[in-house]
Amino acid sequence: MFATEPEEMVHERIGQLRIAHLEVRPDPAFGWAVFVVAPSQLVGRYQAIVDDIARELRAKYDLKE
């Protein structure tokens, strides 16, 4: 799996939020995690949304490396 796969899948789901940059990083507990790179006043709200989407994608697909 390439790191861009989950990143692209999350971007598809959050397109209306206009988050410019997401980073997919390895996570020992889940295989991967997505992090929002944005101004600090936006990160908290957007990160919660991205975390929910990532949980759904992990449940639906085997996206572990």
N, CA, C and O atoms as a printed pandas DataFrame, in Angstrom:
     atom_number atom_name residue_name chain_id  residue_number  x_coord  y_coord  z_coord
0              1         N          MET        A               1    0.836   -1.184    0.000
1              2        CA          MET        A               1    0.000    0.000    0.000
2              3         C          MET        A               1    0.879    1.245    0.000
3              4         O          MET        A               1    1.858    1.328    0.742
4              5         N          PHE        A               2    0.529    2.179   -0.814
5              6        CA          PHE        A               2    1.230    3.452   -0.820
6              7         C          PHE        A               2    0.515    4.392    0.138
7              8         O          PHE        A               2   -0.705    4.329    0.295
8              9         N          ALA        A               3    1.286    5.264    0.775
9             10        CA          ALA        A               3    0.705    6.200    1.744
10            11         C          ALA        A               3   -0.339    7.098    1.096
11            12         O          ALA        A               3   -1.221    7.608    1.788
12            13         N          THR        A               4   -0.261    7.301   -0.206
13            14        CA          THR        A               4   -1.218    8.187   -0.855
14            15         C          THR        A               4   -2.607    7.569   -0.952
15            16         O          THR        A               4   -3.584    8.308   -1.076
16            17         N          GLU        A               5   -2.733    6.255   -0.900
17            18        CA          GLU        A               5   -4.050    5.632   -1.018
18            19         C          GLU        A               5   -5.007    6.088    0.071
19            20         O          GLU        A               5   -6.076    6.606   -0.251
20            21         N          PRO        A               6   -4.666    5.917    1.368
21            22        CA          PRO        A               6   -5.615    6.406    2.371
22            23         C          PRO        A               6   -5.762    7.921    2.332
23            24         O          PRO        A               6   -6.844    8.441    2.605
24            25         N          GLU        A               7   -4.702    8.629    2.001
25            26        CA          GLU        A               7   -4.786   10.089    1.911
26            27         C          GLU        A               7   -5.800   10.495    0.848
27            28         O          GLU        A               7   -6.616   11.388    1.077
28            29         N          GLU        A               8   -5.754    9.850   -0.305
29            30        CA          GLU        A               8   -6.699   10.157   -1.382
30            31         C          GLU        A               8   -8.117    9.794   -0.974
31            32         O          GLU        A               8   -9.054   10.530   -1.281
32            33         N          MET        A               9   -8.288    8.676   -0.289
33            34        CA          MET        A               9   -9.611    8.254    0.148
34            35         C          MET        A               9  -10.196    9.246    1.157
35            36         O          MET        A               9  -11.385    9.561    1.102
36            37         N          VAL        A              10   -9.375    9.731    2.064
37            38        CA          VAL        A              10   -9.850   10.715    3.041
38            39         C          VAL        A              10  -10.187   12.018    2.325
39            40         O          VAL        A              10  -11.215   12.630    2.617
40            41         N          HIS        A              11   -9.341   12.454    1.392
41            42        CA          HIS        A              11   -9.610   13.687    0.642
42            43         C          HIS        A              11  -10.933   13.598   -0.106
43            44         O          HIS        A              11  -11.669   14.581   -0.182
44            45         N          GLU        A              12  -11.241   12.424   -0.661
45            46        CA          GLU        A              12  -12.514   12.258   -1.364
46            47         C          GLU        A              12  -13.692   12.509   -0.427
47            48         O          GLU        A              12  -14.693   13.106   -0.823
48            49         N          ARG        A              13  -13.567   12.054    0.803
49            50        CA          ARG        A              13  -14.653   12.183    1.777
50            51         C          ARG        A              13  -14.781   13.593    2.346
51            52         O          ARG        A              13  -15.874   13.988    2.752
52            53         N          ILE        A              14  -13.696   14.360    2.387
53            54        CA          ILE        A              14  -13.724   15.671    3.025
54            55         C          ILE        A              14  -13.577   16.813    2.039
55            56         O          ILE        A              14  -13.273   17.936    2.440
56            57         N          GLY        A              15  -13.783   16.554    0.779
57            58        CA          GLY        A              15  -13.559   17.561   -0.254
58            59         C          GLY        A              15  -14.159   18.917    0.041
59            60         O          GLY        A              15  -13.548   19.940   -0.267
60            61         N          GLN        A              16  -15.346   18.950    0.634
61            62        CA          GLN        A              16  -16.003   20.216    0.899
62            63         C          GLN        A              16  -15.321   21.016    2.006
63            64         O          GLN        A              16  -15.578   22.214    2.125
64            65         N          LEU        A              17  -14.463   20.401    2.819
65            66        CA          LEU        A              17  -13.786   21.116    3.898
66            67         C          LEU        A              17  -12.575   21.902    3.423
67            68         O          LEU        A              17  -12.095   22.789    4.129
68            69         N          ARG        A              18  -12.084   21.589    2.250
69            70        CA          ARG        A              18  -10.948   22.308    1.673
70            71         C          ARG        A              18   -9.692   22.235    2.539
71            72         O          ARG        A              18   -8.983   23.229    2.699
72            73         N          ILE        A              19   -9.423   21.072    3.087
73            74        CA          ILE        A              19   -8.173   20.872    3.816
74            75         C          ILE        A              19   -7.085   20.708    2.765
75            76         O          ILE        A              19   -7.141   19.799    1.937
76            77         N          ALA        A              20   -6.114   21.576    2.803
77            78        CA          ALA        A              20   -5.093   21.605    1.756
78            79         C          ALA        A              20   -4.109   20.451    1.864
79            80         O          ALA        A              20   -3.672   19.913    0.847
80            81         N          HIS        A              21   -3.752   20.061    3.094
81            82        CA          HIS        A              21   -2.694   19.073    3.215
82            83         C          HIS        A              21   -2.989   18.078    4.331
83            84         O          HIS        A              21   -3.306   18.451    5.461
84            85         N          LEU        A              22   -2.876   16.813    3.981
85            86        CA          LEU        A              22   -2.974   15.721    4.949
86            87         C          LEU        A              22   -1.683   14.931    4.880
87            88         O          LEU        A              22   -1.083   14.803    3.813
88            89         N          GLU        A              23   -1.258   14.405    6.008
89            90        CA          GLU        A              23   -0.092   13.528    6.034
90            91         C          GLU        A              23   -0.521   12.181    6.581
91            92         O          GLU        A              23   -1.194   12.091    7.607
92            93         N          VAL        A              24   -0.118   11.139    5.876
93            94        CA          VAL        A              24   -0.354    9.776    6.344
94            95         C          VAL        A              24    0.949    9.277    6.927
95            96         O          VAL        A              24    1.988    9.293    6.267
96            97         N          ARG        A              25    0.884    8.834    8.170
97            98        CA          ARG        A              25    2.088    8.356    8.856
98            99         C          ARG        A              25    1.834    6.974    9.433
99           100         O          ARG        A              25    0.697    6.640    9.768
100          101         N          PRO        A              26    2.882    6.166    9.554
101          102        CA          PRO        A              26    2.724    4.861   10.192
102          103         C          PRO        A              26    2.254    5.030   11.639
103          104         O          PRO        A              26    2.644    5.971   12.330
104          105         N          ASP        A              27    1.417    4.106   12.072
105          106        CA          ASP        A              27    0.924    4.103   13.442
106          107         C          ASP        A              27    1.000    2.661   13.942
107          108         O          ASP        A              27    0.399    1.774   13.336
108          109         N          PRO        A              28    1.726    2.406   15.037
109          110        CA          PRO        A              28    1.901    1.028   15.494
110          111         C          PRO        A              28    0.598    0.344   15.896
111          112         O          PRO        A              28    0.483   -0.875   15.772
112          113         N          ALA        A              29   -0.358    1.085   16.363
113          114        CA          ALA        A              29   -1.616    0.479   16.802
114          115         C          ALA        A              29   -2.575    0.214   15.651
115          116         O          ALA        A              29   -3.288   -0.789   15.665
116          117         N          PHE        A              30   -2.605    1.098   14.653
117          118        CA          PHE        A              30   -3.607    1.011   13.594
118          119         C          PHE        A              30   -3.034    0.761   12.213
119          120         O          PHE        A              30   -3.795    0.548   11.269
120          121         N          GLY        A              31   -1.725    0.781   12.066
121          122        CA          GLY        A              31   -1.111    0.604   10.762
122          123         C          GLY        A              31   -0.782    1.929   10.099
123          124         O          GLY        A              31    0.282    2.086    9.501
124          125         N          TRP        A              32   -1.706    2.891   10.209
125          126        CA          TRP        A              32   -1.502    4.217    9.638
126          127         C          TRP        A              32   -2.434    5.204   10.317
127          128         O          TRP        A              32   -3.450    4.818   10.894
128          129         N          ALA        A              33   -2.087    6.461   10.246
129          130        CA          ALA        A              33   -2.909    7.540   10.784
130          131         C          ALA        A              33   -2.792    8.734    9.860
131          132         O          ALA        A              33   -1.775    8.919    9.192
132          133         N          VAL        A              34   -3.835    9.538    9.825
133          134        CA          VAL        A              34   -3.864   10.720    8.972
134          135         C          VAL        A              34   -3.822   11.959    9.860
135          136         O          VAL        A              34   -4.559   12.057   10.841
136          137         N          PHE        A              35   -2.964   12.893    9.508
137          138        CA          PHE        A              35   -2.809   14.124   10.271
138          139         C          PHE        A              35   -3.116   15.323    9.388
139          140         O          PHE        A              35   -2.680   15.389    8.238
140          141         N          VAL        A              36   -3.867   16.264    9.933
141          142        CA          VAL        A              36   -4.209   17.500    9.229
142          143         C          VAL        A              36   -3.075   18.492    9.425
143          144         O          VAL        A              36   -2.607   18.705   10.543
144          145         N          VAL        A              37   -2.644   19.089    8.338
145          146        CA          VAL        A              37   -1.655   20.166    8.392
146          147         C          VAL        A              37   -2.402   21.431    7.965
147          148         O          VAL        A              37   -2.713   21.624    6.790
148          149         N          ALA        A              38   -2.680   22.286    8.951
149          150        CA          ALA        A              38   -3.471   23.495    8.715
150          151         C          ALA        A              38   -3.160   24.490    9.822
151          152         O          ALA        A              38   -2.442   24.164   10.768
152          153         N          PRO        A              39   -3.692   25.697    9.711
153          154        CA          PRO        A              39   -3.533   26.645   10.807
154          155         C          PRO        A              39   -4.059   26.053   12.115
155          156         O          PRO        A              39   -5.059   25.334   12.115
156          157         N          SER        A              40   -3.400   26.348   13.205
157          158        CA          SER        A              40   -3.705   25.710   14.477
158          159         C          SER        A              40   -5.161   25.862   14.899
159          160         O          SER        A              40   -5.694   24.957   15.541
160          161         N          GLN        A              41   -5.818   26.950   14.573
161          162        CA          GLN        A              41   -7.212   27.127   14.976
162          163         C          GLN        A              41   -8.159   26.186   14.227
163          164         O          GLN        A              41   -9.302   26.010   14.651
164          165         N          LEU        A              42   -7.713   25.581   13.133
165          166        CA          LEU        A              42   -8.539   24.658   12.369
166          167         C          LEU        A              42   -8.217   23.198   12.616
167          168         O          LEU        A              42   -9.070   22.335   12.407
168          169         N          VAL        A              43   -7.012   22.906   13.055
169          170        CA          VAL        A              43   -6.556   21.516   13.151
170          171         C          VAL        A              43   -7.463   20.679   14.041
171          172         O          VAL        A              43   -7.853   19.581   13.645
172          173         N          GLY        A              44   -7.808   21.160   15.222
173          174        CA          GLY        A              44   -8.604   20.368   16.154
174          175         C          GLY        A              44   -9.919   19.895   15.577
175          176         O          GLY        A              44  -10.258   18.716   15.670
176          177         N          ARG        A              45  -10.658   20.808   14.985
177          178        CA          ARG        A              45  -11.960   20.451   14.410
178          179         C          ARG        A              45  -11.794   19.503   13.224
179          180         O          ARG        A              45  -12.490   18.492   13.127
180          181         N          TYR        A              46  -10.879   19.833   12.334
181          182        CA          TYR        A              46  -10.664   18.999   11.161
182          183         C          TYR        A              46  -10.062   17.651   11.529
183          184         O          TYR        A              46  -10.419   16.634   10.934
184          185         N          GLN        A              47   -9.147   17.627   12.506
185          186        CA          GLN        A              47   -8.520   16.361   12.888
186          187         C          GLN        A              47   -9.557   15.379   13.397
187          188         O          GLN        A              47   -9.473   14.187   13.100
188          189         N          ALA        A              48  -10.531   15.854   14.156
189          190        CA          ALA        A              48  -11.590   14.975   14.665
190          191         C          ALA        A              48  -12.383   14.360   13.513
191          192         O          ALA        A              48  -12.709   13.174   13.549
192          193         N          ILE        A              49  -12.690   15.152   12.503
193          194        CA          ILE        A              49  -13.414   14.647   11.335
194          195         C          ILE        A              49  -12.571   13.626   10.590
195          196         O          ILE        A              49  -13.067   12.564   10.214
196          197         N          VAL        A              50  -11.295   13.941   10.373
197          198        CA          VAL        A              50  -10.387   13.039    9.660
198          199         C          VAL        A              50  -10.207   11.736   10.442
199          200         O          VAL        A              50  -10.161   10.663    9.841
200          201         N          ASP        A              51  -10.104   11.812   11.755
201          202        CA          ASP        A              51   -9.968   10.598   12.573
202          203         C          ASP        A              51  -11.196    9.696   12.419
203          204         O          ASP        A              51  -11.058    8.476   12.323
204          205         N          ASP        A              52  -12.385   10.283   12.395
205          206        CA          ASP        A              52  -13.606    9.492   12.204
206          207         C          ASP        A              52  -13.611    8.809   10.845
207          208         O          ASP        A              52  -13.966    7.636   10.736
208          209         N          ILE        A              53  -13.218    9.538    9.812
209          210        CA          ILE        A              53  -13.157    8.964    8.465
210          211         C          ILE        A              53  -12.124    7.848    8.414
211          212         O          ILE        A              53  -12.380    6.798    7.824
212          213         N          ALA        A              54  -10.969    8.057    9.018
213          214        CA          ALA        A              54   -9.922    7.033    9.019
214          215         C          ALA        A              54  -10.414    5.759    9.718
215          216         O          ALA        A              54  -10.137    4.652    9.255
216          217         N          ARG        A              55  -11.139    5.913   10.825
217          218        CA          ARG        A              55  -11.692    4.738   11.525
218          219         C          ARG        A              55  -12.646    3.966   10.624
219          220         O          ARG        A              55  -12.602    2.737   10.568
220          221         N          GLU        A              56  -13.501    4.688    9.925
221          222        CA          GLU        A              56  -14.441    4.039    9.001
222          223         C          GLU        A              56  -13.694    3.303    7.894
223          224         O          GLU        A              56  -14.045    2.173    7.553
224          225         N          LEU        A              57  -12.666    3.935    7.331
225          226        CA          LEU        A              57  -11.913    3.306    6.246
226          227         C          LEU        A              57  -11.160    2.071    6.739
227          228         O          LEU        A              57  -11.089    1.067    6.030
228          229         N          ARG        A              58  -10.596    2.136    7.948
229          230        CA          ARG        A              58   -9.895    0.970    8.488
230          231         C          ARG        A              58  -10.863   -0.197    8.680
231          232         O          ARG        A              58  -10.496   -1.349    8.449
232          233         N          ALA        A              59  -12.091    0.091    9.097
233          234        CA          ALA        A              59  -13.091   -0.961    9.300
234          235         C          ALA        A              59  -13.551   -1.553    7.971
235          236         O          ALA        A              59  -13.844   -2.746    7.888
236          237         N          LYS        A              60  -13.614   -0.736    6.951
237          238        CA          LYS        A              60  -14.128   -1.175    5.652
238          239         C          LYS        A              60  -13.063   -1.855    4.800
239          240         O          LYS        A              60  -13.363   -2.800    4.071
240          241         N          TYR        A              61  -11.823   -1.381    4.887
241          242        CA          TYR        A              61  -10.737   -1.875    4.046
242          243         C          TYR        A              61   -9.558   -2.313    4.906
243          244         O          TYR        A              61   -9.349   -1.802    6.006
244          245         N          ASP        A              62   -8.803   -3.254    4.391
245          246        CA          ASP        A              62   -7.556   -3.635    5.047
246          247         C          ASP        A              62   -6.470   -2.725    4.497
247          248         O          ASP        A              62   -5.854   -3.025    3.474
248          249         N          LEU        A              63   -6.240   -1.609    5.183
249          250        CA          LEU        A              63   -5.269   -0.624    4.693
250          251         C          LEU        A              63   -3.967   -0.661    5.484
251          252         O          LEU        A              63   -3.187    0.290    5.424
252          253         N          LYS        A              64   -3.720   -1.727    6.214
253          254        CA          LYS        A              64   -2.449   -1.837    6.925
254          255         C          LYS        A              64   -1.367   -2.197    5.928
255          256         O          LYS        A              64   -1.612   -2.866    4.924
256          257         N          GLU        A              65   -0.152   -1.730    6.235
257          258        CA          GLU        A              65    0.970   -2.031    5.349
258          259         C          GLU        A              65    1.362   -3.479    5.473
259          260         O          GLU        A              65    2.293   -3.926    4.802
